[in-house]
Amino acid sequence: MELDTGATAWMLTSASLVLLMTPGLALFYGGMVRGKSVLNMMMMSFGAIAVTGVIYVLWGWSMSYGADVGGIFGNPLDQFGLAGAIYDDAGEFLIDDFGVPGIVGVGFQATFAIITVALISGAIADRVKFGAWLVFVALWVTLAYFPMAHMVWGGGLLSGDGPFASIAAPIDFAGGTVVHINAGAAALVLALVIGKRKGFGAEPMRPHNLPLVMLGAALLWFGWFGFNGGSAFTADGFAGLSWVNTTAATAAAILGWLVVEKIRDGAATSLGAASGVVAGLVAITPAAGALSPVGSIILGVIAGALCAFAVGLKYKFGYDDSLDVVGVHLVAGLWGTVGIGFLATDTGLFYGGGFNQLAVQAIIAIVAVLFSAVITLVIALAIRPFGWRVSEEAEVSGIDLAVHGETAYENSGSTITEAR
């Protein structure tokens, strides 16, 4: 296969866009927490970049796309340290079927692993030791993310080569199962194991900087074009279709969220708009290459409305999903994955495709939830004897100063006081 410079340029751009999403997430989450913990919240995202970036090169790629082991994961030693993943026997760069060097694909996939584990941090804001988080990141990407990526994208059990393909080929264009259901289920488990923030449900815990939230949402939306558009793996019509579908679904999700807010609460808020952005992006992720633009609008508006209701479940059931990772990523990820069964233009129920695709999409969603939940529970319980939480004093006075020895607003004590 000859090098396609256009496709390669697009994939390098897409990888860069997806990497930008994690700093964007840091801003999004950082603005949503109280002023005394904004730096810690942002550091959790940057810590995820640091740990996962190293691990992916060592064994992450191999566990995701190496020689299959039981349909669950790739052999971590098969391409350890990217051995055999960069050059062919003649010393030339390996080129994939799209004319893109394999090493570019490695970079692109690494950014997915980074953003996925970073998403989980929002569920445990304000109360977790930074060291415990870094250990969790290393264990979770190894035991949960890489196997899930292999199962769905690396030829494993949930892929088009797996056992469900005899019913209908599973569709996960850019990560409904691998990224969002995986992270959302993990977030729920961690929130339950670690417990609530001090004062949860009894005192206000409002976002301290909504402009920061809006900026983070904008960067996430921008980066998501690499996330979805890059998952076409070349610069072609599918990349264009996923771009338009991503925009249409996200715009519709904003409207869906704001309508629910206006009817329920009497006001359409900036936080609601930013959250609607993320809900729409999450929902369209698995479906971006399988739906029409009109179908994407339907998927998006339902996602926005569903998530606007779902974020309130934590108060009803008493779990502290601090920044609504469960209410947005798990719920929208499930809807986006299952919604393909209704709205896919080739195999969806509403397009005359019958129930097969819907059944397969529901199965892979359930498997993803259960796999992620069980693996996360094992990891969380293994870390618990060593201490997940900061001291009560550090949590009350401010985790930024207690853990990192600094505050976000050195010259604005009133801001921090109000946020407390």
DOVODO-697801 format. One record per atom (N, C-alpha, C): residue in one letter; x negated, y, z. Coordinates in steps of 0.001 Angstrom, whole numbers, plus 500000, padded with zeros to 6 digits. Last residue first. Layout:
<rs>
AXYZ
...
</rs>
This chain:
<rs>
R516401527770548795
R516460526789549869
R517844526702550479
A516804529924547163
A516958528603546581
A517025527513547636
E516243532035548879
E517622531851548416
E517837530445547875
T513491531640549160
T514371531576550329
T515808531318549910
I512609532064546575
I512456530754547169
I513384530607548373
T513253534764546262
T513798533764545341
T513757532386545950
S511783536003548216
S513238536012548335
S513874534969547432
G509147535801547358
G509600534991548482
G511094534924548616
S507468536260545007
S508925536393545048
S509494535499546134
N504907535717544436
N505246537107544734
N506743537335544826
E504874532978543882
E504024533516544942
E504437534913545386
Y506616530810542807
Y506914532238542872
Y506152532864544037
A505883528169542968
A506123528732541644
A506199530249541674
T503147527293545126
T504557527584544879
T504703528260543536
E500978524676546371
E501247525899545609
E502750526087545486
G500411522072547199
G499651523186547746
G499829524489547013
H501805519820546556
H500893520342545538
H500084521558546013
V503269519173548883
V502614518126548101
V501537518678547181
A504161521565550080
A503738520438550913
A502906519421550133
L504897523229547966
L503818523636548858
L503269522448549639
D506935521603546773
D505840522204545999
D504644522519546896
I508807520946548650
I507900519893548222
I506731520455547414
G509862522657551410
G509521522810549999
G508456521822549574
S511143522261553809
S510347523477553632
S509962523715552185
V512481519803553400
V513212520999553801
V512433522267553487
E510458518031552645
E511647518166551810
E512398519459552126
A508680518246554764
A508251518659553429
A509450518878552518
E510290517177556833
E509784518547556918
E509373519074555547
E510635514575556001
E511800515454556066
E511369516916556127
S508024513555553706
S508582513752555040
S509789514679554981
V508869511853550632
V508073512797551413
V508713512928552791
R509446508356549927
R509882509722550193
R508830510549550918
W508391505789549600
W508847506530548435
W508955508032548733
G506196503620550936
G506772504938551138
G507103505656549848
F505491501012550913
F504383501967550921
F504873503415551040
P507910499659550692
P507118499517551929
P505961500504552039
R508734500468547961
R509349501023549169
R508540500820550447
I507692499084545825
I507024500326546233
I507513500801547596
A509458496966545572
A508039496675545792
A507285497906546291
L511824498244545009
L511699497561546293
L510247497228546606
A511221499173542423
A511556500123543494
A511394499489544867
I510828496767541003
I509737497738541154
I509994498663542334
V513395495611541205
V512218494887541694
V511061495856541948
L514936497596539956
L515182497240541354
L513969496525541952
T513945497501537341
T513751498705538155
T513943498416539634
I514831494966536532
I513394495255536573
I513117496468537470
V517639495362536738
V516964494317537513
V515476494619537643
A518134497504534959
A518523497595536370
A517753496581537219
S517228496545532468
S516602497703533087
S516889497770534579
F519008494362532094
F517559494175532096
F516870495322532820
L521542495621532161
L521189494597533141
L519679494411533231
V521397497425529977
V521708497882531334
V521211496879532366
A520860495668527827
A519918496740528169
A520145497237529589
V523168494098527801
V521870493468528070
V520853494524528498
I525033496060527089
I525139495376528384
I523812494742528759
A524121496718524513
A524216497748525552
A524244497121526935
I524373494352523149
I523020494870523359
I523013495970524418
I527223494087523253
I526341493083523860
I524961493670524134
A528152496262521791
A528513496145523209
A527580495175523917
Q527116495607519296
Q526670496840519958
Q526988496799521446
V528536493264518751
V527085493216518900
V526568494446519628
A531167494268518575
A530823493250519563
A529317493217519811
L530946496050516423
L531342496546517742
L530942495558518824
Q530365494280514360
Q529373495275514757
Q529676495819516148
N532801492731514317
N531487492129514564
N530457493141515041
F535297493682513663
F534873493810515054
F533446493329515311
G535463495453510470
G535843494447511449
G535221494697512818
G534983497455508637
G533936496474508874
G534275495392509875
G536549499623508026
G536920498320507482
G535913497226507734
Y535821501815509397
Y535502501803507964
Y535754500434507347
F536286501385512023
F537109502393511360
F536846502488509862
L534236499518512600
L535645499111512617
L536521500093511855
G531273499648510535
G532106500082511645
G533562499690511483
T529496499156508480
T529995498001509239
T530951498368510373
D528930501576507134
D528861500287506431
D529586499173507166
T529223503720508891
T529865503786507580
T529853502457506827
A530138503409512252
A529118503139511238
A529773503023509863
L532168503674514181
L531958504762513234
L530879504525512188
F532396501506515983
F533601502121515423
F533300502957514180
G529802500852516589
G530712499784516193
G532021500288515621
I528804503226517532
I528387502769516207
I529334501697515689
G529681503288520156
G530417504050519152
G530028503704517732
V527693501963521568
V528942501249521282
V529743501958520191
T525738504017521570
T525422502661521114
T526682501899520721
G527106506238522603
G526479506307521295
G526186504936520721
W527918505249525139
W528906505631524140
W528287505675522745
L525376504799526362
L526338503706526172
L527356504047525086
G524368507414526290
G523653506335525631
G524555505138525369
A526200508774527853
A526133509102526426
A525379508030525645
V525637507415530323
V526987507460529749
V526945507758528253
L522839507749530676
L523449506421530670
L524797506446529972
H522563510587530384
H521805509649529556
H522417508253529530
V524650511726532151
V524408512146530768
V523719511043529956
G524848510446534598
G526051511013533996
G525872511426532553
V522154509804535109
V523157508754534921
V524356509301534156
V521047512329535382
V520490511408534392
V521487510296534085
D521685514538537073
D522680513905536199
D522082513085535067
L519895515349538951
L520044516184537749
L520852515487536666
S520321513427541132
S520129514857541347
S520443515710540120
D522345511318542147
D521672511438540849
D521439512930540629
D523142510051544850
D522547511353544549
D521688511271543285
Y526369508644545361
Y524954508456545021
Y524400509792544532
G529185508722545899
G528211508976546944
G526771508647546633
F531376508626544275
F530830507344544729
F529654507492545687
K531975511322543868
K533050510380544204
K532495509106544814
Y529570512410543180
Y530225512903544399
Y531327511942544840
K529031511086540822
K528102510920541946
K528716511411543254
L530923511888538968
L531097510587539624
L530187510407540825
G530469514183537560
G531118514316538859
G531247513011539621
V529500513449535139
V528542514019536091
V529160514225537473
A531724512619533637
A530893511609534294
A529944512198535335
F532865514868532416
F533582514195533494
F532650513307534318
A530855515422530634
A531324516494531506
A532128515933532673
C530714513038529230
C529645513358530175
C530040514487531117
L533068513205527657
L532839512089528583
L531824512457529658
A532589515543526130
A533709515480527067
A533504514381528107
G530308514781524639
G530308515972525480
G531395515932526533
A531257512476523298
A530139512397524229
A530122513587525180
I533235513576521662
I533623512622522705
I532519512508523749
V531622515105520005
V532617515783520835
V533115514868521954
G529969513098518779
G529435514148519636
G530466514780520549
L531675511480517230
L530842510881518269
L530393511936519279
I532660513469515506
I533565512736516392
I532793512123517551
I530292514210514219
I531052515217514961
I531991514534515958
S529661511807512969
S528765512327514002
S529453513395514843
G531627511614511054
G531605510647512142
G530735511107513287
V530679513688509435
V531984513827510102
V532086512843511266
P528208512603508554
P528245513834509357
P529574514040510086
S528305509019509134
S528455510183508270
S528407511435509139
L525825506837510654
L527101507544510605
L527114508582509497
A523274505814510793
A524356504885510460
A525709505562510266
G521241507341511783
G521113506876510404
G522270506032509929
A522061507923514416
A521770509012513478
A521676508575512025
A522603506299516565
A523535506278515438
A523164507203514294
P521041506602518792
P521079505276518162
P521818505267516829
T521451509548519058
T520141508910518894
T520225507514518268
I523873510622519672
I523585510428518255
I522281509674518036
A523768510782522502
A524761509933521835
A524400509642520387
V521688512640522989
V521591511260523461
V522528510360522666
L522739514965521864
L521486514411521355
L521337512947521752
G524996515366523480
G525147515113522048
G523906514483521446
A523773515788525975
A524744514706525792
A524907514358524317
V522238518088525489
V521564516820525776
V522518515649525569
V524293519976525045
V523238519752524058
V522625518373524257
G525629519881527477
G526295519385526280
G525315519125525149
S523767521189529055
S524033519775529305
S524740519131528117
A523998523739527980
A522711523051527923
A522893521555528128
A526712524253528628
A526260524264527234
A524953523496527079
G526615524115531435
G527446523189530680
G527029523109529221
L524986526270531970
L524531524943532345
L525324523877531603
S526671528299531091
S525426528065530359
S524850526692530702
T530208527369531136
T528959527841531712
T527755527569530814
A533433528403531053
A532459527665530240
A531079528208530584
A535842528149533641
A534745528886533003
A533879527929532200
G537729526552534882
G538098527926534571
G537018528739533900
D537453523869535349
D536837524797536299
D537153526260536036
R538985522495533367
R538859521972534731
R538438523032535739
I538878524048531037
I540166523548531525
I540073523159532999
K536118524546530854
K537074525654530868
K538415525220531447
E535013521948530785
E534686522901531859
E535733524002531976
V536115520978528386
V536421520316529659
V536158521261530823
V534909522787526619
V536370522721526711
V536782522065528025
L532209522193526960
L532706523500527371
L534227523523527482
W531993519576525891
W531683519841527301
W532330521146527762
G532733520019523197
G533470519076524035
G533253519321525509
L530749521843522374
L532164522246522404
L532977521329523301
I528498520194522580
I528572521448523339
I530030521871523477
A529182518241520712
A529119517883522130
A529145519121523014
A528949519594518297
A530272519139518725
A530290518806520215
A526169519963518242
A527060521129518248
A528449520743518754
T525398517254518124
T525016518091519264
T525899519323519374
A526425516379515679
A526854515738516926
A526562516619518127
A525068518102513869
A526530518086513940
A527011517500515264
T522322517496514289
T522840518851514496
T524343518844514713
T522286514770513634
T521831515217514952
T522376516606515267
N523120514830510972
N523948514158511981
N523575514586513394
V520931516179509826
V522265516781509796
V523165516153510852
W518882514293510407
W518761515698510817
W520144516337510889
S519785511989509153
S519669511980510608
S519536513399511152
L519621512854506477
L520916512492507058
L520854512521508581
G516828513217506241
G517743514349506083
G519100514073506697
A516000510593506589
A515514511625507500
A516428512847507439
F517260509453504399
F517662509042505752
F517178510042506796
G515899510643502252
G517293510979502505
G517773510577503879
D512576511227503634
D513508510816502586
D514933511204502960
A509654510809504811
A510429512007504484
A511352511674503314
T509726508067507155
T509212508736505969
T510085509960505719
F510932507073509397
F509554506672509123
F508995507183507809
A513237507666510614
A513363507186509235
A512015506690508724
S512417508774512935
S512749507354512982
S513166506800511632
G512197511474512516
G510992510669512382
G511273509179512392
G514791512272513163
G514323512367511785
G513084511527511543
N514734511741515988
N515670511074515085
N515199511103513635
F512357513095516885
F512840511862517506
F513710511085516527
G512302515443515464
G511239514475515258
G511644513108515779
F514561516530516520
F514538516327515074
F513377515415514682
W513936516885519183
W514767515734518821
W514837515518517312
G512678519317519444
G511864518115519401
G512626516894518928
F514977520950519515
F513985521101518450
F513144519828518318
W516150520041521895
W516881519952520622
W515906520038519441
L514121520706523740
L514541519321523561
L515253519132522223
L514131523468523480
L512938522714523083
L513256521235522900
A516699524020524496
A516360524401523126
A515139523625522625
A516438523115527120
A517397522458526229
A517089522771524768
G514541524981528067
G514215523560528006
G515136522803527074
L516095527305527916
L514879527189527116
L514473525724526966
M518057526674529798
M518437526907528404
M517227526789527479
V516477526509532122
V517251525354531668
V517608525491530190
L515603529129532291
L514619528071532097
L515302526795531591
P518058530432532800
P517342530684531536
P516275529638531237
L518573529356535429
L519332528886534277
L518699529266532929
N517104528557538122
N516700529373536972
N517384528855535715
H518035526921540115
H517468528199540543
H517138529107539357
P521103525153540428
P519896525444539638
P519349526814539997
R522168524473543852
R522377525020542510
R521052525172541757
M523256523038546092
M521952522740545487
M522001523176544027
P524944523746549139
P524787523978547697
P523360523684547238
E525550520997551393
E525063522344551129
E524846522528549638
A526658518500551353
A527009519369552478
A526547520803552272
G525748517052549238
G527183517057549472
G527628517986550576
F522654516686550770
F523454516403549580
F524931516297549938
G520993517017552942
G521998518037552692
G522859517793551474
K518304515408551551
K518838515949552795
K519790517094552464
R519202513273548831
R518472514421549366
R519106514854550683
K519758509712549256
K520168511073548942
K519164512105549458
G517763506893548035
G518719507597548877
G518881509057548520
I516299504893546805
I515580505966547511
I516510506756548426
V518292503214545702
V517250502663546574
V516603503756547419
L519905504951544153
L520493504139545217
L519445503638546204
A518087506067542376
A518879506956543232
A519483506185544406
L517182503729541075
L516276504501541935
L517044505414542877
V519540502992539681
V518945502096540670
V518033502868541625
L519881505217537983
L520918504850538957
L520343503967540057
A517534505111536445
A517814506275537290
A518849505948538360
A517884502745535024
A516794502853535998
A517034503999536966
A519995503522533390
A520194502437534352
A519115502473535430
G518670505569531926
G519849505852532739
G520125504787533776
A516585504267530554
A516279505290531559
A517463505548532478
N518171502485528968
N517061502015529779
N516754503002530908
I519804504228527595
I520408503259528509
I519349502737529473
H517618505664526272
H518617506315527128
H519340505367528079
V515635503844524995
V515331505091525705
V516421505423526727
V516748501463524030
V515351501489524472
V515068502696525357
T519408502160523273
T519130501145524286
T517744501341524892
G518952504359521560
G520065504362522503
G519852503374523633
G516794504822519623
G516573504584521039
G517740504687521984
A517175505164516888
A516064505890517511
A516004505736519026
F519016503172515952
F518168503923515034
F516962504535515725
D520110500320516406
D519604501311517359
D518560502126516616
I522222497761515711
I521787499072515215
I521358499933516404
P522035494254514992
P522135495353515964
P521582496646515376
A523786492716512410
A522477493229512806
A522643494363513806
A526144490306513491
A525889491576512802
A524545492072513283
I525781487519513834
I527110488151513918
I527087489466513154
S523146487045513552
S524049486172512801
S525481486694512837
A521922488701515342
A521952489137513950
A522858488257513094
F521601487639517803
F522871488318517541
F523008488754516091
P518998486592517920
P520147485679517805
P521470486356517475
G516846488769515884
G517268488048517082
G518524487245516870
D516094490444513928
D515598489079513822
D516064488199514979
G517009492899514660
G517637492271513497
G517163490867513243
S516793492542518282
S516471493132516982
S517252492456515862
L516856491450520752
L517917492408520416
L517693493073519062
L514594489751520941
L515942489206521066
L517047490143520599
G512150491242518675
G512584490426519797
G514066490091519780
G510945492982516882
G511278491635516424
G511758490708517514
G510621495496517997
G509427494703517705
G509700493280517280
W512935496807518742
W512219497281517557
W511057496396517127
V514045495291520910
V514886496006519955
V514160496319518654
M511974494020522313
M513223493310522059
M514045493966520953
H510066496078522485
H509791494872521704
H511084494150521347
A511371497873524151
A510980498303522810
A510701497094521928
M511537496257526433
M512760496677525747
M512459497137524323
P508773495929527106
P509597494782526711
P510881495186525974
F508176498711527623
F507526497985526530
F508301496724526144
Y509964499346529869
Y510021500021528566
Y509411499184527444
A509445497391531986
A510785497683531474
A510757498273530068
L506745497007532574
L507677495908532807
L509075496135532235
T505404499389531803
T504846498070531509
T505901496974531560
V506934501452532770
V506704501378531317
V506186499998530935
W506817500739535523
W508075500711534779
W507855500663533276
L504162500986536404
L504833499691536471
L506060499643535569
A503661503724535893
A502802502680535332
A503509501328535303
V505737504955537393
V505613505171535951
V504809504044535313
F505094504153540031
F506335503695539385
F506235503828537871
V502757505626540390
V502705504164540428
V503939503579539743
L503859508185540264
L502873507781539263
L502724506261539225
W505546508168542554
W506101508336541209
W505127507851540140
A503691507985544585
A504630506884544395
A505251506947543010
G502472510514544277
G501704509292544066
G502596508089543822
F504563512233544992
F504025512279543640
F503231511007543316
K507407511158546779
K505963511375546756
K505440511308545322
V510574512782546422
V509717511625546184
V508238512020546195
R512491514838546462
R512309513996547651
R511289512872547523
D513287516372544230
D513213517025545538
D512759516140546690
A514922513953542107
A514304515254542348
A514294515606543828
I515750511637540904
I515145511548542243
I514420512846542598
A516663511991538356
A517577511364539311
A517057511401540737
G514562512977536853
G515638513880537233
G516592513311538259
S512935510821536149
S512553511672537283
S513676512589537750
I513726509652533788
I514187509055535051
I513962509996536225
L512367510961531744
L513794511221531941
L514266510761533318
A509847509770531725
A509995511108532295
A511459511441532577
V510309507444530315
V510086507338531761
V510207508707532429
T510759508647527738
T511734507762528376
T511532507703529882
I508533510094526964
I509758510833527283
I510750509944528036
I506641507941526603
I506412509046527541
I507719509718527944
A507701506355524582
A507489505781525908
A507351506877526957
F507604508215522514
F508895507697522960
F508776507107524360
T504893508570522105
T505667509709522608
T507050509281523087
A504140506129521008
A503673506491522351
A504506507621522936
Q505139506228518419
Q505813505379519402
Q505372505692520832
F503288508036517251
F504721508326517265
F505424507521518352
G500842506656517520
G501055507947518172
G502521508291518305
V501408504427515892
V501068504256517309
V501331505553518069
G501724505656513411
G502864505004514054
G502635504764515530
V499086506373512987
V500094507435513116
V501344506875513789
I497917503919512664
I497559504681513859
I498515505853514071
G498802503078510153
G499353502475511354
G499067503261512611
P499511505586507720
P498534504823508506
P499141504301509806
V502168505077505447
V501678505849506602
V500650505014507353
G503657503805503536
G502477504543503108
G501871505401504200
F505602502226504477
F506017503561504039
F504837504397503556
D504423499956505425
D505225499838504206
D505721501171503677
D501161501217506584
D502421500486506700
D503200500514505388
I497702500612506473
I498803501422505965
I500086500616506067
L494657500825508256
L495845500044507926
L496977500982507518
F491723502258506966
F492898502418507822
F494036501529507330
E489032499919506397
E489935500977505951
E491121501070506905
G487451497776506947
G487160499017507638
G487996500197507199
A488224495423505933
A487255496183505123
A486894497512505771
D490163494537507620
D488875493835507638
D487801494578506855
D491645497671508764
D491694496324508200
D490296495717508187
Y492239499534511828
Y491508499271510586
Y491762497847510097
I494213499565513946
I493778500787513259
I493177500496511889
A494718497280515304
A495879498108514965
A495511499327514133
G492549495896516219
G493286495348515088
G494473496164514649
A492969497207519394
A492120496359518555
A492958495717517456
L494246498808521206
L494514499035519780
L493573498257518864
G493897497752523698
G493045498875523309
G493137499222521838
F495032494659522469
F494625495447523630
F493653496543523202
Q496621493088520843
Q496008494294520279
Q495593495242521410
D496990490868522587
D496916490702521138
D496237491879520457
L497446491247525216
L496048491057524815
L495876490990523301
P500187491349525531
P499404492559525821
P497946492454525388
N502447490166523235
N501276489758523995
N500395490975524262
G505657491681523628
G504505491314522837
G503335490964523741
F508676490232525027
F507616491237524954
F506512490742524031
I510819488507524306
I510967489493525375
I509914490592525283
G510489486355522652
G511478487350522244
G511643488483523230
G508340484851523558
G509694484500523985
G510769485487523601
V506267487060522485
V506263486093523582
V507711485904524039
D504776488043519404
D505969487828520220
D505755486766521292
A502017490197519107
A502549488855518889
A503654488538519897
G503041493699519492
G502103492606519305
G502807491277519104
Y504661495814520129
Y504642495373518731
Y503628494270518445
S504593496168522923
S505773496565522159
S505814495897520787
M502154495337523792
M503332494746524421
M504616495075523663
S500537496991522187
S500491495547522011
S501705494867522622
W501128499521523223
W501417499213521815
W501478497700521612
G500213499170525927
G501599499493525595
G501976499147524170
W497547498791526596
W498371497605526347
W499814497910525934
L496062501278525910
L495454500048526420
L496302498820526110
V497828503240524975
V496654502875524179
V496102501527524619
Y499596503326527127
Y500085502942525807
Y498938502516524899
I498096504225529300
I498548502833529275
I498976502410527877
V497738506963528627
V496589506063528768
V497023504607528605
G500363507927528538
G499459508143527416
G498244507235527444
T501347507349531076
T501825506572529934
T500910506734528727
V499924509255532667
V499841507821532933
V500225507008531697
A500522511774531408
A499162511344531708
A499064509827531847
I503324511914531218
I502494512016530016
I501114511419530269
A503988511767533923
A504432510707533018
A503624510717531725
G502950514187534787
G502368512947535284
G502743511764534412
F504729515894533549
F503339515891533094
F502588514662533606
S507040515229535038
S507001515036533584
S505567514982533073
M506205515934537590
M506637514558537348
M506652514254535853
M505764518634537373
M504608517756537474
M504990516291537255
M508352519605537497
M507628519701536236
M506411518774536232
M508895519082540184
M509747518518539144
M509038518521537798
N506927520600541445
N506917519154541596
N507738518491540498
L507858523144540729
L506558522673540238
L506446521157540349
V510371523318542042
V510284523391540594
V508960522840540070
S511043523419544700
S510571522133544165
S510388522133542657
K512059525817545484
K510989525266546309
K510430523957545759
G514224526440543857
G512942527092543626
G511785526490544391
R515992523441542869
R515828524646543685
R514398525169543566
V516413522437539375
V516201522207540800
V516118523538541551
M516658523373536776
M517846522829537436
M517656522595538926
G514185524115535820
G515173525158536066
G516373524673536845
G513017521571535567
G512472522553536500
G513446523668536821
Y514463520360533496
Y514619519866534860
Y514129520889535882
F513506522084531423
F514932521808531619
F515200521355533053
L510712521901531647
L511388523193531807
L512867523000532126
A510417519148531172
A509901519737532409
A510552521087532678
L511428518941528594
L512176518331529697
L511721518894531034
G509309520179527289
G510639520781527251
G511520520244528362
P507288518281527771
P507195519612528393
P508526520370528358
T508724516336526116
T508486516111527542
T508152517404528284
M508878517319523491
M510100517130524256
M509837516962525749
L506409517225522317
L506860518512522856
L508101518355523729
L506468514641521288
L505618514924522453
L506023516239523114
V508158515104519131
V508626514266520237
V507765514477521483
L506512516730517535
L507795517234518020
L508288516425519215
S504430514973516971
S504148516195517728
S505428516786518307
A505784513073515460
A505142512669516711
A504863513876517594
S506504514692513283
S507538514117514147
S506960513698515486
T504005515230512151
T504834516332512654
T505876515813513634
L503299512645511415
L502456513377512364
L503225514546512980
M505372512177509601
M505295511376510811
M504376512009511854
W504826514067507589
W506096514112508305
W506012513332509623
A502316513203506711
A502452514533507304
A503740514633508114
T503068510715505668
T502140510787506802
T502241512137507508
A504680511456503547
A505264510686504638
A504385510756505882
G502679512792502024
G503888513484502474
G504539512787503651
T500782510839501480
T500409511973502324
T501623512737502830
D500673507597501493
D501654508615501104
D501412509818502015
L498243505295500452
L498586506362501396
L499590507326500774
E499419502179499108
E498645503409499040
E499152504441500050
M499150498800500000
M500000500000500000
M499117501246500000
</rs>
